[in-house]
Amino acid sequence: MPALHIMSVAMRVATAGTRPEAVDVAEPSLLQALTRDAGSAIDLLDRQLQIPFRFSGGFIFLIAMLALAVVIIWPLRLLLLSKLNALINRGRNNSPLAIYGGAVGAVVATVVLVTLSAWLALFSLGAALPLLPEVRHLAQTVAFGMVIAGFGLGIGRALHSPEDKVRRPIQLPPGLGRVVAFYPFAAGLMLALSSFVDQSSRALHATATSWTIAQSVIVILQAVLIGRFLILAGQARERQVETAASAGKEAGIPAVFGLTTVAWLVLFVGCSAFLMGRTRFGALLVQELLWAGLLLTLAWLLTRFLDALVMRLLDTDRRAGRFATGIVGVGQARVAQTAMLGSIVLTVLVWIVALALIAAPLQGDGATVADQMRPTPLMSALGSLNMSPRTILTAIAVLVAGIALTRLFRQWLEDRFLPSTSLDLGARSSITTTLGYVGVILAMLTATTVLGVQLEKITLIASALSVGIGFGLQSIIQNFVSGLILLIERPVTLGDWVSVSGAEGTIRKIRVRATEIATSDGSISIVPNSAFISTTVTNRTVRPTPGHIDLQFVVAGEISADAAMVALEAMIGGCDAIRHDPAPAIYVHGLGEDSYTFDVQVYPVAGRASQEARSGLLLSVSRQSRAQNLKISLA
C-alpha cells in the first residue's frame, strides 16, 4: 500500500507540473492523458486499500468466499455437466428432446452457476470490506461481465458436448469441432471486457484519449476473433463441399453458415466507421456481431428444444395425448395439429425476444447519431425521419427478420401443418401465398415505423406518386389485385387445365403479378392475372361431384348394346338406395362379342353413406339379373 500511495502521488505531481495555470486549458497530449488516467486509477486503488476490513477475520473470510466462488464456477460446474451427460447417455437416447434438452440444460446450468459465483464474490467483497462508490460500481461491472462470459461459456459447452458427436445439437463441418467451444466463451469475455473499460472510464472520469485507445485495442481483438472464426467457417465449408462433391452427394451445411457474408459486411462497416472517427458506433457494430452470434445460437437451441418438448408431451403415446384422444375425444390428427401450432407459437415468441435483445443495444445512447438528412422538396413531409446509422440498421434488421420469419412460417405451413389437414393443394397454395404477402407487408410497415415514417406520410408519398401509378404502373396494380382475387375466390387452382388468352395447359404457380401455365409442349406461358378476371377462361378440369358413386358393369346375355343398357337402367332404377334426381348416368364404355361394358354414375339417397349405397346397389342388381337370366359383373 505505501508503494501504491507513492506512485499515485508521483502521478499527480507529474500531471500537475504539466498542467498550465491559465484559464484556457490546452488539450492534454497522449502521454499526459495516459499518465493522468493511470494516476487516477492508482489513487482509487490506494484509497480503497487504506480502508480497513469490517472485522478482524475479514481477509480470511474474503479469501475463503472467493475460493468457494471458484469451486462453484469450475469443479462444481464440470461435475454437474458430467452428471447431465451421464444421465443422457444412460438411456442411449438419441431423440431430439434428449439432444437439445441436454444442450439447453448445459447453457442454463453454466449461467446459473456462474451467476451464483459472481453474486457470492460480490457479496463477500461488500461484507468484508467497506467499498468506495467507484469501486462498488466497478465490482458490479465485473460481476455482470462474469455472467456474460458464463453465457458464452455455456453456449460453447452446449455445442461441443457430449463427447459422442452423434448426440451434439449441431453437426459441424470438420475443422470447427475443436474451436466451437472456445469462440462463444471468447465472445462473451470480449463483451465483458469492453463493458468494464467503458464503465472504468466513467468511474475514473478518464479522458476521451484513454477511452479511445483502450477501446481500439479491444475492437482489434474482437475483429481478429470474428474474422478468424469466419475464415475457419469458410474453410470448413469448402472442405465439406469438396468432400460431398467427390462422393457425388450434396453438402448438408447448416443454414447458419449462410450468414457469413452478412457478418463480413457488418464487420467491414464497423471497422471502417471506427477508423473514420465514429468510435462508439464502430465499436457497437463489432460488439453486435458477438452479441448476435450468442443470442441466435441460444434461440436456435431453444426453438429445437421447445419443438421436441411439445411434440413429446402431445404424443398420442404419452399421458397428455392419451387423455386428449381417449377421454376428451379429440382426433389424433387434431392433436398433432395442436402440437405443431403450439410449437410454432413458441418458436415465434423465442425469435421475437431474441431479435429484440439483439436490437436493444442499437436503441441505447452509446451509438453516435448522424445528422438528420433532409429529403427533396417532394418528400418534405419526411423531414422528421431519424436517418441515423442506428435507426437505419435497426430498420434493415427488422425488415430482414420479418421476411425471414415469414418465410420460415410459410415453409412450416407448406411442409408440416397444411399437409396434415384436409385442404386440397389449391387451398394450401392460396393460404401460404396470401400469408406470405401479409408477412412481407407487415415487415415493411414495421421497418418504416422504426424509421419514423407514419401512416399520413405514407399517404403523402402515395398521393405524390398517384400520377405515375395512373399511367406507368396501372397494369401492375391491376394484375396484383387480380392475383389477390384469384387467391381468395379460387375460380382456378393449381393443377387445373385451363385455356386463357391463347395459352392452354396446367396451372403451375399463381404469383403476385402473373400465373405460370405449363403447356403440352413443355414450355411455360406467363399469363397476367388480369386475364383470368377480364377475359373468358375455359377450365377443362373435370372435378368429381361430391357424394357420387362410379361403377363399371359388364352385361352379358343380351343381343344388342341398346337392350343391355335398357336392362341395366331398369335394374339400377329398382334400387331404393339410389337417387333418381339426378338420374343415374349410363355410358357405353366397350363392346364385345357377347358382352357390353358400361360406365355408371349414381348418387346415394340422403342420409346414406356412399359405401352403404354402393353395397345396396350391387345386391339389388345381382338379385334382378338372376331373375332376368342376365350375367352382370363389375369390370
C-alpha positions, 0 to 999 in steps of 0.5 A: 500500500505505501508503494501504491500511495507513492506512485499515485502521488508521483502521478499527480505531481507529474500531471500537475507540473504539466498542467498550465495555470491559465484559464484556457486549458490546452488539450492534454497530449497522449502521454499526459492523458495516459499518465493522468488516467493511470494516476487516477486509477492508482489513487482509487486503488490506494484509497480503497486499500487504506480502508480497513476490513469490517472485522478482524477475520475479514481477509480470511473470510474474503479469501475463503468466499472467493475460493468457494466462488471458484469451486462453484464456477469450475469443479462444481460446474464440470461435475454437474455437466458430467452428471447431465451427460451421464444421465443422457447417455444412460438411456442411449437416447438419441431423440431430439428432446434428449439432444437439445434438452441436454444442450439447453440444460448445459447453457442454463446450468453454466449461467446459473452457476456462474451467476451464483459465483459472481453474486457470492464474490460480490457479496463477500467483497461488500461484507468484508470490506467497506467499498468506495462508490467507484469501486462498488460500481466497478465490482458490479461491472465485473460481476455482470461481465462474469455472467456474460462470459458464463453465457458464452461459456455455456453456449460453447459447452452446449455445442461441443458436448457430449463427447459422442458427436452423434448426440451434439445439437449441431453437426459441424463441418470438420475443422470447427469441432475443436474451436466451437467451444472456445469462440462463444466463451471468447465472445462473451469475455470480449463483451465483458471486457469492453463493458468494464473499460467503458464503465472504468472510464466513467468511474475514473472520469478518464479522458476521451484519449484513454477511452479511445485507445483502450477501446481500439485495442479491444475492437482489434481483438474482437475483429481478429476473433470474428474474422478468424472464426469466419475464415475457419467457417469458410474453410470448413465449408469448402472442405465439406463441399469438396468432400460431398462433391467427390462422393457425388452427394450434396453438402448438408451445411447448416443454414447458419453458415449462410450468414457469413457474408452478412457478418463480413459486411457488418464487420467491414462497416464497423471497422471502417466507421471506427477508423473514420472517427465514429468510435462508439458506433464502430465499436457497437457494430463489432460488439453486435456481431458477438452479441448476435452470434450468442443470442441466435445460437441460444434461440436456435437451441431453444426453438429445437428444444421447445419443438421436441418438448411439445411434440413429446408431451402431445404424443398420442403415446404419452399421458397428455395425448392419451387423455386428449384422444381417449377421454376428451375425444379429440382426433389424433390428427387434431392433436398433432395439429395442436402440437405443431401450432403450439410449437410454432407459437413458441418458436415465434415468441423465442425469435421475437425476444431474441431479435429484440435483445439483439436490437436493444443495444442499437436503441441505447445512447452509446451509438453516435447519431448522424445528422438528420438528412433532409429529403427533396422538396417532394418528400418534405413531409419526411423531414422528421425521419431519424436517418441515423446509422442506428435507426437505419440498421435497426430498420434493415434488421427488422425488415430482414427478420420479418421476411425471414420469419415469414418465410420460415412460417410459410415453409412450416405451413407448406411442409408440416401443418397444411399437409396434415389437414384436409385442404386440397393443394389449391387451398394450401397454395392460396393460404401460404401465398396470401400469408406470405404477402401479409408477412412481407407487408407487415415487415415493411410497415414495421421497418418504416415505423422504426424509421419514423415514417407514419401512416399520413406520410405514407399517404403523402408519398402515395398521393405524390406518386398517384400520377405515375401509378395512373399511367406507368404502373396501372397494369401492375396494380391491376394484375396484383389485385387480380392475383389477390382475387384469384387467391381468395375466390379460387375460380382456378387452382393449381393443377387445373387445365385451363385455356386463357388468352391463347395459352392452354395447359396446367396451372403451375404457380399463381404469383403476385403479378402473373400465373405460370401455365405449363403447356403440352409442349413443355414450355411455360406461358406467363399469363397476367392475372388480369386475364383470368378476371377480364377475359373468358377462361375455359377450365377443362378440369373435370372435378368429381361431384361430391357424394357420387358413386362410379361403377363399371358393369359388364352385361352379358346375355343380351343381343344388342348394346341398346337392350343391355343398357335398357336392362341395366337402367331398369335394374339400377332404377329398382334400387331404393338406395339410389337417387333418381334426381339426378338420374343415374348416368349410363355410358357405353364404355366397350363392346364385345362379342357377347358382352357390353361394358358400361360406365355408371354414375349414381348418387346415394339417397340422403342420409346414406353413406356412399359405401352403404349405397354402393353395397345396396346397389350391387345386391339389388342388381345381382338379385334382378339379373338372376331373375332376368337370366342376365350375367352382370359383373363389375369390370 
